[in-house]
Amino acid sequence: MNCFQLVVFAAFVAAVGAGVVPAPAPLAYAAAPLPVAKTVVAEDYDPNPQYAYGYDVQDGITGDSKSQSEHRSGDVVQGSYTVVDPDGTKRTVEYTADPVHGFNAVVHREPLAAKAVPVAKIAPAPVAYAAPVPKYAYH
């Protein structure tokens, strides 16, 4: 900063401090207007909804085994699903749901047939024999 710029700056600061040059007014912020609420009207209301679906997975590579089926008629839903648990049992859940009785489920568990697990064959440990000691007769 050269000498001339320093004098101009000092004069400006003095003028602002003396009230000759008004200080800038603080900025004012206004809140954004709120959005207008819109009324949502259900256009496609079905008083008696109906559907049915199901799937079945049987993956021999990963061992994943599960299925589900469900259907709905009005406010009543009925269905079931199966899954093989890690302990090897098959779990089947049958369920119903309606406005009068709520959700109800019945669980059935059944062991699956035991799979043959190959047993590792272990070779017998080698037996060490001591070499025969020759007997010499000394005369």
TIVOVO-351490 format. One record per atom (N, C-alpha, C): x, y, z. Coordinates in steps of 0.001 Angstrom, whole numbers, plus 500000, padded with zeros to 6 digits. Layout:
BEGIN
XYZ...
***
This chain:
BEGIN
500863498849500000500000500000500000500921501229500000500688502118499046501555503309499026501008504369499974501691505445500103501378506494501071500046507163500746499770507398499464498523508053499067497317507185499438497389505895499165496290504985499480496062504918500991497148504981501754497032504926503200496304506168503725496594507348503162495944508591503596494473508561503239494113508095502044492707508025501628491952507059502536492533505930502833491880504949503701491653505518505100492670506188505657492548506773506996491473507853507009491370508659505953490355509702505882488960509081505814488815507993505087487517507313504982487100506754506340488040506138507036487740505580508358487340506698509308488025507800509261487696508934510132486327509504509788485975509579508520484683510115508106483550509202508558483759507900508467482729506950508915482570507068510422483698507152511142483643507263512597482979508554513049483127509652512294482542510941512669481092511041512254480603510097511458479220510118511041478995510906509766480052511379509091479905512115507842479433511169506747480033509991506689479622508975505710478847507924506497477588507703506170476811506724506943477355505303506732477364504563507808477781503154507725476707502377506981477104501345506288476089500569505560475088499939506531473843499899506122472779499320506951472929497802506970472607497183508095472677495716508132471665495120507158472036493971506612471158493299505666469981492673506411468820492754505837467623492168506438467242490930505632466874489886506357466465488643505708465006488397506016464273487972505014462858487644505217462689486144505011461827485561505786461546484135505651460839483883504328461133482734503752460478482361502497459001482088502773458140482376501828456715482108502056456475480607502179455548480227503038455226478820503235454448478296502035454688477031501669453942476468500544452466476294500918451630476398499955450191476249500162449875474757500178449175474301501204448820472885501316447795472533500249448013471370499649447090470897498626446329469697499165445089469596498827444266468479499248444494467318498286444817466156498843445055464973498022443774464158497995443348463825496808442128463043496632442518461715496009442133460631496661442400459299496113441459459071494943442047458927493781441213458787492583440784457342492349441705456393492629441406454994492336441262454206493634440217454433494370439986453708495619439256452417495304439813451293495778439194449992495557438622449512496893437304449468497044436728449053498322436906447563498611437258446770497605437443445329497783438740444890497079439906445250497648441159444893496970441377443383496960441965442909495858442223441482495689443593441298495054444339440338495572445599439964494931445992438575495401446919437989494660447495436689495021448899436637494439449835436106495209451199435944494699451872434799495435452990434382494904453754433313495534455112433173494867456031432525495570457345432211495004457886430964495671458868430359495015459498429143495528460955429158495108461863429021496058463301429005495788463857427676496278464505426945495389465167425690495733466534425713495055467556426176495769468892426310495197469778425197495735470100424256494858470923423118495258472365423475495545472843424559494968474246424949495176474439425557496563473588426516496934473741427182498225472934426510499323471977425652498958471126425020499951469960425895500376469774427028499710468680427939500045467359427289499639466436427200500580465150426559500313464073427342501055463192428006500298462123428776500917461006428985499916459810429288500437458668429557499570457670430419500337456794431074499594455733431872500202454575431962499226453373432013499772452181432283498980451233433098499851450515434009499221449593434875499955448490435323499017447293435475499567446202436048498783445358436945499688444739437914499075443919438886499796442582439017499091441536439089499903440200439339499404439558440340500358439449441588499935438938442640500812439923442933501921439472442848503168440333443114504316440907441843504929440731440702504291441213439438504822442416438972504013443510438706504722444740438218504092445052436848504669445387435891503797445782434552504223447029434166503461447933433460504146449140433029503463449961432077504297451081431680503724452014430808504428453388430975503801454400430651504599455760430621504061456536429524504750457552429026504056458425427984504600459867428429504441460684427969505355462117428248505298462826427126506045464011426778505558464819425773506237465754426515507183465606426241508464466422426892509483467831426308509504468782427033510095470165426540510140470323425206510857469412424870511771469532423590512476468991422419511658468549422687510419468108421615509527466632421298509616465856422078510330464415421846510384463706422780509409462592422311508924461778423113508009460691423799508839460652425127508769459657425905509501458587426363508515457331426078508823456193426514508009455309427403508879455015428583508403454168429526509127452930429779508275451772429502508855450490429786508205449871430955508958449437431983508237448939433182508902447681433705508238446916434444509048445736435157508577445717436525509252445120437477508596444953438810509169443624439378508683442864439909509620441606440569509275441303441618510337440361442539510057440085443613511011439458443140512325438827441977512337438148441495513542439117440779514478439912439846513944440792439007514766442247439463514768442612440405513940444000440856513874444873439855513136446158439852513476447117438945512829447284437704513693447150436535513079447328435261513778448224434366512938449156433693513611450075432803512905450200431492513669450338430414512919450581429089513476451885428604512858452821428180513729454143427760513270454263426252513428454696425588512359454956424146512365456443423944512081457060423022512821458481422697512572458578421195512356459318420811511315459508419390511051460967419152510662461555418110511216462945417820510853462999417284509428464010417681508716464204417163507367464972415850507464464909415051506410465648413795506397467131414099506540467784413331507366469214413557507594469973413263506312470843414164505953471654413979504761472881413157505131473260412288504236474451411483504475475677412373504372476435412405505424477643413218505446478819412292505224479626412560504203480763411666503968481744411751505140482192410567505546483140410489506653484533410362506057485427411165506553486797411109506042487441409806506496488072409134505562488771407902505903490173408264506358490516407753507491491832408035508045492653406765507943493808406883507306494699405727507170495279405404508539495453404136508811496040403781510108497467404315510201497829404653511395499173405183511612500186404076511351501296404429510711502299403389510464502889402898511789503125401633511825503696401032513031505195400866512802505968401304513740507431401186513617507866399900514309508643399134513590509188397902514147510687398071514288511187397540515354512641397573515522513225396417514718514343396691514101515000395634513320515468394531514277515368393300513853515797392215514750517303392334515045517627392073516242519032392119516657519633390731516478520648390659515638521219389307515445521933388850516711521810387609516975522474387039518156523682386249517654524782386640518133526006385927517752526524385174518962526921384077518685527525383263519758529021383402519667529624383742520740531073383878520758531649382673521493532576382034520889533215380870521506534575381165521893
***
